[in-house]
């Protein structure tokens, strides 16, 4: 890639991160509301840390850290070099937000200078592209973390003005239909020349039994019926672990639903709004998604089923890039077309997050030569997370467009609710009358 084009892409993503935090004050950016989330200020420092630790440290001839402590406090690794969320990040009252922004500006200037000196270096280009994708991922995480933080405030503060579906007349959801897929051997995994994460490869064959996939996501109204008919009180719908989890955490509905003054409301990044029963239901755990599917005489799709269906059609939708951070009403698509694949909620699958057949965490991207820098920096980017998590597919209304592709694998533990997760149902063909 032309170094000017590469740096332009780098600068665009870095500017977008700053745009996202501009509506926030110093206090908004410092607090951490969940052990598994991070403060906005930490996200801001962390995306700069990536470029300093994985690029500048290896390429600058006279490397000097902006501030030595930043290489530790903004790292995603603990003292034993194991990647994990740090529940103490919210205690970092210093550096200030301004100092953290200054850190980012310094990294940008050094990356600009370096990009002119290392043109035609494939390793530099690939790690820079990984850093760009890593920052897009953190833009999404930052919005999800911020939503949870703001939801803890009795003032129900809005990140942005109330616009969109809450200001338009009642809209009926698109009818739910079932799309049939024949049995056969299919290929899944990334196929292309652009960027992909290591966990999307290698592309491989997989046999699918005949199945059906719902045309759209489950709505708030449909999920409400599950609640009203005792879904949270009947252990028959639940995995035993999920049943214990909802009882110990007193879960009775999706994370941001509230019943106040005789009516249901939902906390959003536009503040507290009336619950729209025709919008997709958000913020359920894997346990809740699976229980709803069981109650519906259906199941969650496998990730292979989801990817095969998604790969049959092009992307259309609304994402984070449009500055709209809540689902929109579903509009009936073309006959035979599945809707809401990418632009509303990440969709839980029944697939455990594990490596694909032939996956080698030590092997660099197939387009890259062997490199000690790559091995030190990102040679095992996703492999250490491949345990005790489930795969989500698609994308959400807070997902940047450049993160969208059929092969993209998101993943979280079964109890995760603060992410923008939703439900698409699947059925075995043999179960259809």
Secondary structure, DSSP 4 states (H G I P E B T S, - for coil): --HHHHHHHHHHHHHHHHHHHTT--TGGGT---STTS--HHHHHHHHHHHHIIIIIHHH-TT---SSTTHHHHT-SB-TTS-B---TTGGG---S-HHHHHHHHHHHHHHHHHHHTTSTT-HHHHHHHHHHHHHHHHHHHHHHHHHHHHHHTSTT---SS---GGGGS---PPPPP-EEEE--EEEEES--SSS---GGG-S-EEEEE--EEEESSPPBHHHHHHHHHTTTTT-GGGS-HHHHHHHHHTT--S-TTEEEETTEEEEEETTEEEE--TTSBP----HHHHHHHHHHTT-EEPPHHHHHHHHTTS------GGGT--S-------STT----SSSB-EEEEEEE--PPTT--TTSPPTTS---HHHHHHHTTTTGGG-SS-EEEEE-BTTS-GGG--TT--EEE-TT--SS-EE--EEEEGGG--
